[in-house]
Amino acid sequence: MNDLTNPVEVLGIDAGGTMTDTFFVRADGTFVVGKAQSDVDEANAVLTSSVDALAHWDTTPEEVFPQMVTCVFSGTAMLNRVVGRKGLRTGLIVSKGFEDFHRMGRAIQCYLGYAFEDRLHLNTHRYDEPLAHIHDTRGVTERVDSKGGVVIPVRLHEAREAARELVEQGCKAIVISFLSSYLNGTHERAVRDVCLEVIKEMGSNIPVFASVDYYPVRKETHRTNTTLLEAYAAEPSRKILANLSQRMKDVGAKYDVRVMASHGGTISWKAKELARTLVSGPIGGVMGSRYLAEQLGYENVACSDIGGTSFDMALIVKGKVSMHQDGDCARLVLSLPLVSMDTIGAGAGSFVRIDPYSNSLKLGPDSAGYRVGTCWPAGGVDTVSVTDCHIILGYLNPDNFLGGILELDVPRAKQCVKEQIADPLGMSLEDAAAGVIELLDLSLRQHLRAMISAKGYSPSDFVCFSYGGGGPVHAYGYTMGLGFKETIVPAWAAGFSAFGCATADFEYRYDKSTDIGITKDSTTAEKQEAVNTLGACWKELADKVMEEFKINGFTEDDVTLTPGYRMQYLGQLNDLEMSSPLSDIGSPEDWDKLVATFDETYGRVYADAARSPELGFGVTAAIMRGSVETKKPSIPSEPDAGPNPPAEAVIGERPFYYGRKWVTAKLYKMETLLPGNRITGPAVIESDATTYVIPTGFETWLDGHRLFHLIEV
């Protein structure tokens, strides 16, 4: 029933490669989760998932959408477009003599994502198809030196000819990226204006992107890749998001869709820098974890998200999410502020094969996507997946997949696992399927341990949040023996990334590279100059932030500006991102406060003994965030009902294969369990959206916030 006194205000969407989740939040903070198969037409999947969610409240999108305030989208379509090299044909104009630097990829991109042993051998490296082909690349004579000085004036007649050729060749967008343009953008802007003139003269209408207008940061390969993404992938995605926004308005919505950005905030689909939403899906889960941790008082959290195609990991330390400035994604180095995450291509839909050389099991990195496996009723997948093994072992109920809307083909899954895995390995069907699950759990466990230890921490310092559609299925397996303080599985784990979207503020962020260095011998005048330079950068970035918010109808009074900076000890290679302790700066004493904040943080992140103030301090980037606070979901709070589950929560029994033998697992309906209920394995807790597996040797209990706590016994 649509309660007008408690209207639905917020919708979070997570459009993954396999499933599309929706998360609706009412004015009092209560929420409901919906799920549907992903679709080539993302708007269809979102609306189908919305119908599924709102049915729990006995209402429909037609009744709810008109009263909603905001909608936040996250998805993988843009990333998939980049990975599959299916973007717009894009022309590239660079400094003459450097036409090849984009496809060289700093010699880093040829081994990104490879295992250590493959990185060692050049014959295993490969260069992916560049975003801009060499035939669509032109050089223009110009040069700006490393201090921003003009060495060679730009030859605009060459730029005019380059633009004409690229349009004639069929390019649908043009990107301009010159050396050192982040220090002096006059050449890029002049060429941009010439390109726009030529395009208009030729009767065409294609966009032009100058890197200085979007990402004025150092490292030309990173900057060029990121600007290319705006043309190559973001422009097609903008059309998809515009379609989604319009389809929702057709149902009565009055809002514009916002999108989860790589820095952890949300931006409008109309935003200038839409490439910031490239990895929006996994970011939502991290933001949801941070919000949940804040509400419950957890300082250190290990985030783990298992979907159909990948396992995503991140750390929250002392309530803070760390950021990468020069991260990589889709085997491209980028100049995007990215929430620090580690990802491996292993999920519930990952394909399983026998390695022909070692005769051993190999998982992924490719997956069955929304077709989940050979158990898919249409028989569209011929390669065994992890989900096929789940079905065979009794982990999943084939009659309750997505609430029973699909009838999975169990006999076909058994036949395929037997022929492709069991028989070649000389194993029984059950042992072969169990081996696949054990291998996946071991791989996830090793990656999770390595991610934590590589940052100098121990799992015993952290609470582990397990979410995603496959998180509750594998939580016991990949956390076993690691020694986390607690392992927590939210009852809404399947829609957790969508939940995270609903917790994120409306936020824009802009960065600008700087070269500011102050030593212990620097004068007061030099400190004053450093403060003036940083302050000017903040002013420039603040204007950009406000320009974006004004597009969405906000005034300066609505927006909270938060300046930041990246600082390092002089001579070091790596820097740290800091939020400024001051909203504005103007004196040498203000510089000392920035330094003191960095010095204290450095000692906390690493160790007091690692601090090196005698080297001096350098600011490598200026940062400006602007945010508008949004309505957040409330964490459930229900009274304790005791350890014994109610009779209506028990829905039967099912054979369950674990520890090389068949046992009988009790089955429970997740939604009918009450706070305080304690369940000892073997047991399976089912809901329409996910399945929570508790094998022998484990037990779980549900707290008043509808969070399951997993315990080894």
C-alpha positions in Angstrom: 0.0 0.0 0.0 1.3 3.5 -0.9 1.4 5.4 2.4 1.2 9.1 1.6 2.1 10.0 5.2 5.4 8.0 4.8 6.3 8.5 1.1 9.0 6.7 -0.8 11.8 9.3 -1.3 15.0 7.6 -2.5 15.8 4.9 -5.1 19.2 3.3 -5.3 20.0 1.1 -8.4 22.8 -1.4 -9.0 22.7 -2.6 -12.6 25.3 -5.5 -12.6 26.3 -7.8 -15.3 24.0 -10.6 -14.0 21.3 -8.9 -11.9 19.8 -5.4 -11.5 19.0 -4.5 -7.9 16.7 -1.7 -6.7 16.6 -0.2 -3.2 13.7 2.0 -2.2 13.8 4.2 1.0 10.8 5.7 2.7 10.7 9.0 4.6 11.1 7.2 7.9 14.2 5.4 6.6 12.6 2.0 6.1 13.6 0.3 2.9 12.8 -2.6 0.6 14.9 -4.5 -2.0 14.0 -5.7 -5.5 15.8 -7.9 -8.0 15.6 -8.7 -11.7 17.8 -10.1 -14.4 19.9 -7.5 -16.2 18.9 -6.6 -19.7 20.5 -5.0 -22.8 17.9 -2.3 -22.2 18.9 -1.2 -18.7 15.7 0.8 -18.3 13.6 -2.4 -18.7 15.7 -4.2 -16.0 15.4 -1.3 -13.6 11.6 -1.1 -14.0 11.2 -4.8 -13.6 13.3 -4.8 -10.5 11.3 -1.8 -9.2 8.0 -3.8 -9.6 9.6 -6.7 -7.7 10.6 -4.4 -4.8 7.5 -2.4 -4.5 5.3 -5.5 -4.5 6.6 -6.0 -0.9 4.8 -2.8 0.0 1.7 -3.7 -2.2 2.3 -0.7 -4.5 3.7 0.0 -8.0 6.1 2.3 -9.7 3.2 4.3 -11.1 2.1 5.1 -7.6 5.6 5.7 -6.1 7.7 7.4 -8.7 5.7 10.7 -8.7 6.4 11.2 -4.9 10.1 10.4 -5.0 12.9 12.9 -4.4 15.9 11.3 -6.0 17.3 8.3 -7.8 20.9 7.1 -7.8 22.2 4.7 -10.5 25.3 2.5 -10.5 26.2 0.0 -13.2 28.7 -1.8 -15.3 27.6 -0.8 -18.8 30.3 1.9 -19.3 33.0 -0.4 -18.0 31.8 -3.3 -20.2 31.9 -0.9 -23.2 35.5 -0.1 -22.6 36.6 -3.7 -21.9 34.9 -4.8 -25.1 36.2 -1.8 -27.1 32.7 -1.0 -28.3 32.7 2.8 -27.8 32.5 5.7 -30.2 35.1 6.1 -32.9 37.3 8.9 -31.5 39.9 11.0 -33.1 42.9 12.2 -31.1 45.1 15.3 -31.6 48.4 15.3 -29.7 51.7 17.2 -29.7 53.5 16.5 -33.0 56.1 13.7 -32.6 54.1 11.9 -29.9 51.4 10.3 -32.0 52.3 6.8 -30.6 52.3 7.5 -26.9 48.6 6.6 -26.4 49.0 3.1 -27.7 52.3 2.6 -25.9 50.5 3.0 -22.5 53.7 3.9 -20.6 54.6 0.2 -21.2 52.5 -0.5 -18.1 49.2 -1.3 -19.7 50.6 -4.4 -21.5 50.7 -6.3 -18.2 48.0 -4.7 -16.0 45.9 -7.3 -14.2 48.5 -10.1 -14.8 49.8 -12.4 -12.2 53.3 -11.8 -11.0 54.8 -14.7 -12.9 53.2 -13.4 -16.2 54.6 -9.9 -15.6 58.1 -11.2 -15.5 58.0 -12.6 -19.1 57.7 -10.2 -22.0 56.2 -12.9 -24.3 53.1 -13.0 -22.0 52.4 -9.2 -22.3 49.9 -7.9 -24.8 48.7 -4.5 -26.0 45.0 -4.0 -26.1 43.3 -2.1 -28.9 43.8 1.6 -28.1 40.8 3.7 -27.5 41.9 6.0 -30.4 43.4 4.1 -33.4 46.7 5.4 -34.8 44.9 6.1 -38.1 42.6 8.5 -36.2 45.5 10.2 -34.4 47.1 13.5 -35.6 50.0 15.6 -34.4 50.0 19.4 -34.2 53.2 21.4 -33.8 53.4 23.1 -30.4 55.3 22.8 -27.1 54.8 23.8 -23.5 57.7 23.1 -21.2 57.7 21.5 -17.7 57.1 24.9 -16.1 54.3 26.0 -18.3 56.3 28.2 -20.6 55.5 28.3 -24.3 58.5 27.0 -26.2 56.9 26.5 -29.7 53.6 28.4 -30.5 50.8 26.2 -31.6 50.3 25.9 -35.4 46.6 26.3 -35.8 46.6 25.7 -39.5 47.8 22.1 -38.7 45.0 21.8 -36.2 42.4 22.9 -38.8 43.6 20.3 -41.3 43.7 17.6 -38.6 40.1 18.3 -37.5 39.0 18.2 -41.1 40.6 14.8 -41.8 39.3 13.2 -38.6 35.7 14.3 -39.4 36.0 13.1 -43.0 37.3 9.7 -41.7 34.1 9.2 -39.7 35.2 10.0 -36.2 32.3 10.7 -33.9 34.3 12.7 -31.3 37.6 14.5 -31.1 40.0 14.6 -28.1 42.9 17.0 -27.6 45.8 16.2 -25.3 49.1 18.1 -25.4 52.3 17.7 -23.3 52.3 19.8 -20.1 48.9 21.3 -20.9 47.9 21.0 -17.2 50.4 23.8 -16.5 49.3 26.0 -19.5 46.1 25.1 -21.4 46.2 27.9 -23.9 47.3 25.7 -26.8 44.7 23.0 -26.1 41.9 25.5 -25.8 42.9 27.3 -29.1 42.9 23.9 -30.9 39.6 23.1 -29.3 38.0 26.3 -30.7 39.5 25.6 -34.2 38.1 22.1 -34.2 34.6 23.4 -33.2 34.8 25.9 -36.1 35.8 23.2 -38.6 33.1 20.8 -37.4 30.5 23.6 -37.8 31.8 24.5 -41.3 31.5 20.9 -42.4 27.9 20.7 -41.2 28.7 18.1 -38.6 27.8 18.0 -34.9 30.3 16.0 -32.9 31.7 16.8 -29.4 35.3 18.0 -28.8 37.1 17.3 -25.5 40.3 19.2 -24.5 42.0 17.4 -21.6 42.7 20.7 -19.8 38.9 21.3 -19.6 38.3 18.0 -17.9 41.4 16.6 -16.2 44.2 19.2 -15.8 46.6 16.8 -14.2 50.1 15.5 -14.8 51.0 12.2 -16.6 50.0 12.6 -20.2 49.0 8.9 -20.7 46.7 8.9 -17.7 45.2 12.2 -18.6 44.7 11.3 -22.3 43.1 7.9 -21.4 40.7 9.6 -19.1 39.7 12.3 -21.5 39.3 9.7 -24.2 36.9 7.8 -22.0 34.7 10.9 -21.9 34.3 10.6 -25.7 34.7 6.9 -26.2 32.5 5.5 -23.5 30.8 8.2 -21.4 28.9 9.8 -24.3 27.1 6.6 -25.3 26.4 5.9 -21.6 24.9 9.4 -21.3 22.3 8.5 -23.9 21.5 5.3 -21.9 21.1 7.3 -18.7 19.0 9.9 -20.5 16.8 7.1 -21.7 16.5 5.7 -18.2 15.6 9.1 -16.8 13.0 9.7 -19.5 11.5 6.2 -19.0 11.1 7.0 -15.3 9.5 10.3 -16.1 7.1 8.5 -18.4 6.0 6.6 -15.2 5.6 9.8 -13.3 9.0 10.6 -11.9 9.9 14.3 -11.4 13.6 13.8 -10.6 16.8 13.5 -12.8 18.9 10.3 -12.3 22.1 10.7 -10.5 25.1 8.3 -10.9 27.6 6.9 -8.4 31.0 8.3 -9.1 34.5 6.8 -8.6 35.3 9.2 -5.7 32.3 7.9 -3.7 29.8 10.7 -4.2 27.0 11.0 -6.8 26.8 13.2 -9.8 24.1 14.0 -12.4 24.0 12.1 -15.6 24.3 15.6 -17.2 27.6 16.1 -15.5 30.5 17.3 -17.6 32.9 14.6 -16.4 30.7 11.5 -16.7 33.8 9.2 -17.1 34.0 9.4 -13.3 31.2 6.9 -13.2 33.2 4.2 -15.0 33.3 1.9 -11.9 30.2 3.0 -10.2 28.9 -0.4 -9.3 31.4 -1.7 -6.7 31.8 1.8 -5.3 28.2 1.7 -4.0 29.0 -1.3 -1.8 32.0 0.5 -0.2 29.9 3.6 0.5 27.1 1.5 2.0 29.7 -0.2 4.2 31.1 3.1 5.4 27.6 4.4 6.2 26.6 1.1 8.0 29.9 1.2 10.0 29.3 4.8 11.0 25.8 3.9 12.3 27.0 0.9 14.2 30.3 2.3 15.5 32.8 0.1 13.6 36.1 1.8 12.8 37.8 -0.8 10.7 35.9 -2.7 8.1 37.0 -5.1 5.3 34.4 -4.8 2.5 33.9 -7.9 0.3 31.4 -8.1 -2.5 30.8 -11.2 -4.6 28.6 -10.7 -7.7 28.2 -12.9 -10.7 31.5 -11.8 -12.4 33.9 -10.5 -9.8 35.1 -10.3 -6.2 35.6 -6.7 -5.0 37.6 -5.8 -1.9 38.2 -2.6 0.0 39.3 -1.4 3.4 37.8 1.2 5.7 40.4 2.3 8.3 39.4 4.5 11.2 36.2 5.4 9.3 38.0 6.6 6.3 38.0 5.2 2.7 41.4 5.6 1.0 41.6 7.0 -2.5 43.9 6.3 -5.5 44.6 9.3 -7.7 46.3 7.4 -10.6 44.5 4.1 -10.4 43.8 1.7 -13.3 40.7 0.1 -14.7 40.0 -2.1 -17.7 43.8 -2.3 -18.3 44.0 1.5 -18.7 46.0 3.9 -16.4 43.7 6.8 -15.5 43.7 10.2 -13.9 40.5 9.6 -11.9 40.2 9.8 -8.1 39.2 6.2 -7.4 38.1 4.6 -4.1 40.9 2.1 -3.4 39.6 -1.3 -4.3 41.1 -4.7 -5.4 39.1 -6.8 -7.9 39.6 -10.3 -9.2 37.5 -11.9 -12.0 35.9 -14.6 -9.8 32.3 -14.7 -8.9 29.2 -16.9 -8.7 28.8 -17.0 -12.5 32.5 -17.6 -13.3 33.2 -20.3 -15.9 35.0 -23.4 -14.7 37.4 -25.3 -17.1 40.2 -27.9 -17.0 43.6 -26.4 -17.8 44.8 -28.6 -20.7 48.5 -28.2 -19.7 48.2 -28.9 -15.9 44.9 -30.9 -15.9 43.8 -28.7 -13.0 40.7 -26.6 -12.4 40.7 -23.0 -13.7 38.2 -20.4 -12.7 37.2 -17.4 -14.9 38.0 -14.6 -15.5 35.1 -14.7 -17.9 31.6 -15.6 -16.7 28.1 -16.6 -17.8 26.7 -13.2 -16.9 22.9 -13.0 -16.5 22.5 -16.6 -17.9 24.3 -17.9 -14.7 25.4 -21.3 -16.1 24.5 -24.5 -18.0 21.5 -24.7 -15.7 20.0 -21.7 -17.5 16.6 -22.9 -18.9 17.2 -21.7 -22.4 20.5 -23.6 -22.6 22.4 -20.6 -23.8 25.7 -21.4 -22.0 27.7 -24.5 -22.7 30.5 -24.0 -20.2 30.1 -25.0 -16.5 29.9 -22.2 -14.0 30.2 -21.9 -10.2 26.4 -21.6 -10.0 26.0 -25.0 -11.6 28.1 -26.5 -8.8 26.0 -24.6 -6.2 22.9 -26.3 -7.5 24.4 -29.8 -7.5 25.7 -29.5 -3.9 22.3 -28.3 -2.5 23.5 -24.7 -1.8 20.9 -23.1 -4.0 17.3 -24.0 -4.5 16.7 -24.4 -8.3 12.9 -23.9 -7.7 13.4 -20.5 -6.0 15.8 -18.8 -8.3 14.8 -15.1 -8.3 11.7 -16.1 -6.4 10.8 -18.9 -8.7 10.4 -16.9 -11.9 12.9 -19.2 -13.7 13.0 -23.0 -13.6 16.6 -24.0 -13.7 17.7 -27.1 -15.7 19.3 -29.2 -13.0 19.8 -32.4 -15.1 21.7 -30.4 -17.8 23.9 -28.8 -15.1 24.7 -32.3 -13.7 25.5 -33.7 -17.1 27.8 -30.8 -18.1 29.7 -30.9 -14.8 30.1 -34.6 -15.2 31.4 -34.4 -18.7 33.5 -31.2 -18.4 34.9 -31.5 -14.8 34.2 -34.8 -13.0 35.1 -37.4 -15.7 38.4 -35.7 -16.9 39.5 -35.5 -13.3 38.3 -39.0 -12.4 36.1 -37.8 -9.6 32.5 -38.2 -8.6 30.1 -35.5 -9.6 29.7 -34.2 -6.0 33.4 -34.2 -5.3 34.1 -32.3 -8.5 31.5 -29.7 -7.8 32.8 -29.4 -4.2 36.3 -29.0 -5.5 35.2 -26.0 -7.6 33.6 -24.3 -4.5 36.7 -25.0 -2.4 39.0 -23.6 -5.0 36.9 -20.5 -5.4 36.8 -20.0 -1.6 40.5 -20.5 -1.3 41.3 -18.1 -4.0 39.0 -15.4 -2.5 40.5 -16.0 1.0 44.1 -15.6 -0.3 43.3 -12.4 -2.1 41.5 -11.0 0.9 44.3 -11.8 3.2 46.9 -10.4 0.8 45.0 -7.2 0.3 44.9 -6.6 4.0 48.5 -7.6 4.8 49.9 -5.7 1.8 48.6 -2.5 3.6 50.3 -3.5 6.8 47.3 -4.7 8.7 46.0 -7.9 10.1 42.5 -9.4 9.6 42.1 -9.4 13.4 42.0 -5.6 13.2 38.8 -5.7 11.1 35.2 -6.6 10.9 34.3 -8.2 7.6 31.2 -7.2 5.7 30.1 -9.8 3.2 27.5 -8.8 0.6 26.5 -9.0 -3.1 24.4 -11.8 -4.5 27.1 -14.4 -3.8 28.5 -13.0 -0.6 26.1 -14.9 1.8 26.8 -18.1 -0.2 30.6 -17.9 0.2 31.0 -15.9 3.4 32.0 -18.9 5.5 34.5 -20.2 2.9 36.6 -17.1 2.2 36.7 -15.9 5.8 37.4 -19.2 7.4 40.5 -19.1 9.5 41.4 -15.5 8.8 40.6 -14.3 12.3 38.3 -11.3 11.6 36.8 -9.7 14.7 33.4 -10.5 13.2 31.9 -11.6 9.9 28.7 -9.8 9.2 26.2 -10.5 6.4 23.3 -7.9 6.0 19.9 -9.4 5.3 19.8 -7.1 2.3 23.2 -8.3 1.0 21.9 -8.8 -2.5 21.0 -5.2 -2.8 23.8 -3.8 -0.7 25.5 -1.8 -3.6 22.1 -0.2 -4.4 21.8 0.5 -0.6 25.2 2.2 -0.8 24.0 4.4 -3.7 21.1 5.5 -1.5 23.5 6.5 1.3 25.7 8.7 -0.9 25.5 12.5 -1.0 25.1 14.5 -4.2 28.8 15.4 -4.6 31.1 16.8 -7.3 34.9 16.7 -7.1 37.6 18.3 -9.2 41.4 17.9 -9.0 44.3 19.9 -10.4 48.0 19.0 -10.3 50.3 21.4 -8.6 54.1 21.6 -7.9 54.5 23.3 -4.5 57.5 22.6 -2.4 58.6 24.0 1.0 61.6 22.9 3.0 62.7 23.8 6.5 65.0 26.5 5.0 62.1 28.2 3.1 61.4 31.8 3.9 58.1 33.3 5.1 57.7 34.9 1.7 58.0 31.5 0.0 55.4 30.0 2.3 53.1 32.9 1.5 53.6 32.2 -2.3 52.8 28.5 -1.7 49.6 29.4 0.2 48.6 31.9 -2.6 49.2 29.2 -5.3 47.1 26.6 -3.5 44.4 29.1 -2.7 44.1 30.1 -6.3 43.8 26.4 -7.4 41.0 25.9 -4.8 39.2 29.0 -6.2 39.4 27.7 -9.8 38.1 24.2 -8.7 35.3 25.7 -6.6 34.1 27.6 -9.6 34.0 24.3 -11.6 32.1 22.5 -8.8 29.5 25.3 -8.5 29.0 25.3 -12.3 28.0 21.6 -12.1 25.6 22.2 -9.2 24.0 25.2 -11.0 23.1 22.9 -13.9 21.1 20.9 -11.4 19.3 23.9 -9.9 21.3 24.4 -6.7 22.6 27.7 -5.4 25.8 28.4 -3.5 23.9 28.4 -0.2 22.9 24.8 -0.9 26.4 23.5 -1.4 29.1 22.7 1.2 32.6 23.1 -0.2 35.4 21.0 1.2 39.0 21.7 0.0 41.7 19.1 0.0 45.2 18.4 -1.1 47.7 15.7 -1.8 50.9 16.0 0.0 54.2 14.1 0.3 57.6 14.4 1.8 59.9 15.9 -0.8 61.7 13.2 -2.7 59.1 10.5 -2.1 57.2 9.0 -4.9 53.8 8.5 -3.2 51.5 11.1 -1.7 48.6 11.1 0.7 45.2 12.7 0.1 44.1 15.0 2.9 41.0 17.0 3.8 42.1 20.5 4.6 41.7 21.5 8.3 41.0 25.0 6.9 38.1 26.1 4.6 40.4 28.9 3.2 44.0 29.8 3.5 45.9 33.1 3.3 48.9 33.2 5.6 52.2 31.3 6.2 50.7 30.1 9.4 48.0 28.3 7.4 50.7 26.4 5.5 52.0 25.1 8.8 48.6 23.8 9.7 48.3 21.9 6.5 51.7 20.4 7.1 50.9 19.4 10.7 47.7 17.7 9.5 49.7 15.7 6.9 52.5 14.8 9.3 50.1 13.5 11.9 48.1 11.5 9.3 51.3 10.0 7.8 52.3 8.7 11.2 48.9 7.2 11.8 48.7 5.5 8.3 52.3 4.2 8.4 54.2 4.7 11.7 55.5 7.6 13.7 59.1 6.4 12.9 58.4 6.7 9.2 57.7 10.4 9.4 60.4 12.5 7.6 59.6 16.2 8.1 63.3 17.1 7.6 62.8 16.4 3.9 60.3 19.2 3.5 56.8 19.0 2.2 55.3 19.1 -1.3 51.7 19.6 -2.5 51.1 17.6 -5.7 47.4 18.3 -6.2 44.6 20.6 -5.1 41.2 19.1 -4.6 37.8 20.6 -4.2 34.6 18.7 -3.2 31.1 20.2 -3.2 28.3 18.3 -1.6 24.5 18.5 -1.0 23.3 16.2 1.7 20.6 13.7 0.7 18.0 11.6 2.5 19.6 8.4 4.0 18.0 5.1 4.8 17.6 4.1 8.4 19.2 1.0 9.8 16.5 -1.3 11.1 16.2 -1.6 14.9 14.0 -4.4 16.1 13.5 -6.0 19.6 15.2 -9.3 20.6 12.9 -12.3 20.2 15.1 -15.0 21.6 17.4 -17.6 20.1 14.7 -20.0 18.7 13.4 -19.2 15.2 9.6 -19.1 14.9 7.9 -22.2 13.4 6.9 -20.3 10.2 10.6 -19.6 9.5 11.4 -23.3 9.1 10.5 -24.3 5.5 11.9 -27.8 5.2 15.1 -29.7 4.7 17.4 -30.4 1.8 20.4 -32.7 1.1 23.6 -30.7 1.4 27.1 -31.8 0.4 29.9 -30.7 2.6 33.1 -32.3 3.9 32.9 -35.1 1.3 29.6 -36.3 2.5 25.9 -35.7 2.2 24.2 -34.2 5.2 20.7 -32.8 5.8 20.4 -29.0 6.0 17.5 -27.2 7.6 15.9 -24.6 5.4 14.8 -21.2 6.7 13.0 -18.3 5.2 15.2 -15.2 5.8 12.4 -12.6 6.0 10.6 -14.5 8.8 13.6 -14.8 11.1 13.6 -12.6 14.1 16.3 -10.7 16.0 18.1 -12.9 18.4 17.4 -16.1 16.4 20.4 -18.4 16.4 20.9 -21.1 13.7 23.5 -23.9 13.7 24.8 -25.5 10.5 24.2 -27.3 8.4 21.5 -24.8 7.3 20.5 -22.7 4.4 18.6 -19.5 4.8 16.7 -18.5 1.6 15.2 -15.3 0.3 14.2 -14.4 -3.2 17.3 -12.3 -3.8 20.1 -14.4 -2.2 20.9 -17.5 -0.2 22.9 -17.6 3.0 24.8 -20.9 3.6 25.8 -22.1 7.1 27.7 -25.4 6.8 28.7 -27.8 9.5 31.0 -26.1 12.0 29.4 -22.7 11.7 26.5 -20.9 13.3 24.8 -17.5 12.8 22.6 -15.2 14.7 20.5 -12.2 13.6 20.8 -8.9 15.5 18.2 -6.2 15.9 19.6 -4.4 12.8 18.9 -7.4 10.6 22.6 -8.2 10.3 23.6 -11.8 10.5 26.8 -12.6 12.5 28.7 -15.7 11.2 30.7 -17.6 13.8 33.0 -20.6 13.6 32.2 -23.2 16.3 
